[in-house]
Amino acid sequence: MKTKHIFVASLDVGELLPFVVRKTKTLQENIKEQERAKKELINFIDRLEKNYKETIYYMGMDIIEAKTYERFIFEKGGFFEVIVSAPLAMNAHFVHSKKAEKFCEALKKTLNSMLKKDKITEMFVNSIQVNSEQDQSLTYEKWDRMKGIKEVSK
């Protein structure tokens, strides 16, 4: 079997995105935070869908090893997953590089339209690029290490 994997990955270490789920002290606060983040994520997906010019369907949510994954599928191929726990990570997966490039541009346009204009945002958006299977993808182990570094630095 022949496989081909092209992806667009981003890691929001600076917690710039409004749909990151931040830690709370109580269960009630956590529920409110989850609801707030979900509304922001829906708003983001709606904007992304307009810029991408392709329907994006919600596939559902999974919790795997204390990480919440929100998953979406593109009408014409590919899928998108968002780890909403800090540090928030977004990964879109494709078979064709042209689809990945189109998505990458739509993602950057969407982020630029919703985030404040400063150097940190510019660096974050510019770090997003199309990668292939030969490149290093954002694995769970890398995400977990980034989370550990973030928690130690607080």
N, C-alpha and C positions, 0 to 999 in steps of 0.2 A: 504494500500500500504506500502510495506517495502522499506526503503531507507538506503543507506550506502554511506558515504562520507569520502573519504580519500584525503588529500591534502598536497601539498608541497608549503610552502609560504616563501618568503624572502622580506626583506625591506632594501633597499640600502640607509641608512641614511647618510653615508659618501660620497655619490655620486661617487662611484668607477666605476660604469658601464659607458661605453662610449656612450650608447644610451639614457641616461637621457636627457630630454629637459630642458635646462637651460634658465632662464629668460633673456630677451633681452630688449633693450630700444625702438627699432622701429619695425614697422610692417615688414619692409624689412629684418631686422636682424632676426626677429622671423621666417619668412618663410625659410631663409637660415638655421637656427638652426633646424627647423623641418625636413628639407631635410637631413641635416647631421646626425641627430639622427636616422632617418628612415634607412639610408644606414648602419649605425652601427648595428641597430637592425636586419636587414636582414643578415648581416655577422654573428651575434651572433646565429640567428636561424639556419643558414646553418651549423655552427659548432656543435650546439646542436643536430641537426638532425643526423649528422654523429656519434656522441657519443651515442645517444639514439638508433640508428640503427632502426629507424622507421620514416616513412614519416610524416612530419608536414605540414599541409595545413593552409594557411592564410585565416581567416574568415572575416576579415575586421576591421574597426576602428569605435569606438563610442566615442562621447563626452557626458559625463554625469556629470552635476554639475561642470563644468570647469575642469574635469579630462579627459584625453585622454586615452582610453583603446585600445590596440592592441590585437586582439584575434586570437588564433590558435587552430586547432583541430588535434588530433593524429589519424593516420590511424586505429589503433587497439583499440581505445577507450580512452576517456579522452579529456580534453581541457586545454588550457594554456592562461592566460591573463596577460598583462603587462600594468601597469599604468606608462606611460612614463614621467609624470610630477614629479618633485622632491617633496618629496622623492619617488624615483622609487620603485614600488612594483611588484613582480611577484608571481602569484598564479597558480598552476597546480592542476586540480581536477580529481579524479579517483574513480572507484568503487572497484577495487581490489588493495590490499596492495602491491602485488608483482610488479605491474605496477608502483605504486608510488615510491617504493624503487629503481626500475631500473631507473626511471626518475631522482630521487634525485641524484643518483650516476653520471648520465650523466651530470646533471646540474653542480654539483661540479667539475667534470672533465673539463667541458667547461670553467667555471669561472677561475679555476686554470691555464688553458692554455692561457687565454687572459688578466688576471690582473697581475700587478706587484707583486712580491713575497715580502710581508712584513707582519707584525703582524696584521695590520688592515684587509688586505685581508684574512688572515688566520682566524681571528675572524668572519668575514662576512660569509665566506664559511662554517665554522664549525657551524654557527647558523642555517643553512638550514637543515631541517629534515622533516621526514614524520610525519604527524599528522592525527588524526582521528576526527570524528564528536564530540567526547567528549572534544577535545582540543579547545582552543580558536583560531578561525581563524582571519585573518586580515580583519576586516570589514571597510566599508567606514568611519565610525565614528572614528575608531582608526587611519586610514590613515590621516584624516582631523586634528586630534589632533597632530599627529607627524609633519604634515606640519606647523601647528600653532606654535609649539615649535621651529621648525627650523627657521621660519621667525622672531620670537621674539629674538632668540639668535644671529641674524646677527648684 
